[in-house]
Amino acid sequence: MNAAKRYEIFTRFRAANPHPTTELEYNTPFELLVAVILSAQATDKSVNLATRKLFALANTPEQIIALGETGLSNLVQRIGLYRTKTKNILATCQLLIQNHHSQVPRTREELEKLPGVGRKTANVILNTAFGEATIAVDTHIFRVANRTGIAPGKNVLEVERKLMKVVPTAFRHDAHHWLILHGRYICKARKPLCSHCCINDLCEYKHKNFENTLLIPSSSANV
């Protein structure tokens, strides 16, 4: 795929959704950090249902530690892998208090030292909470990057590095959200909604499907 085609793709994404953001609900960097840790192998919807209750009771490291393992796990138990995530969140809270004055660190190195935080989670925090032009490659972005030809790669790190190289600078900050939403609602894994795709004439996927019916939330219909 050439640079002109990529530029047009992201121009269309921006026209359809000028101000994309995460679908996780949060008010502070710390709340976002907790939500992203909980979101691994879980839907944003299930995380939001849990964090609405959690953050109403505790939304600082000190308050979450005060809940204890039982109290926290009871609030997030409907989320997959909740026991491991509970332990990681509590350990992360302890490190934030001890090493960062209860604040979320703003560097990848320090973020990745926190339990339950890998490269993808660090990229989400840096991008969404702190405004850095990072791209967190999840399964949706990996699929879209490869399927469309925007940035094909054999693994998530290769795709991330390629996206950071080929996505035009003007679009780099929001590329993460556009690609996730596009993969979540349009370029689906099993049956992509090619007939409703705003970039279907630019996409290089060889097996396009124009037989699907559009069944997505109205808020994301233009993504």
Buried (B, 14 or more C-beta within 10 A) or exposed (E): BEEEBBBEBBBBBBEBBEEBEBBBBBEBBBBBBBBBBBBBEBEBEBBBBBBEEBBEEBBBBEEBBEBEEEBBBBBBEEBBBBEEBBBBBBBBBBBBBEEBEEEBBBEBEBBEBBBBBEBBBBBBBBBBBBEBBBBBBBEBBBBBBBBBBBBBBEEBEBBBBBBBEBBEEEBBBBBBBBBBBBBBBBBBEEEBBBBBBBBBEBBEBEEEBEEBEEEBEEEBEBB
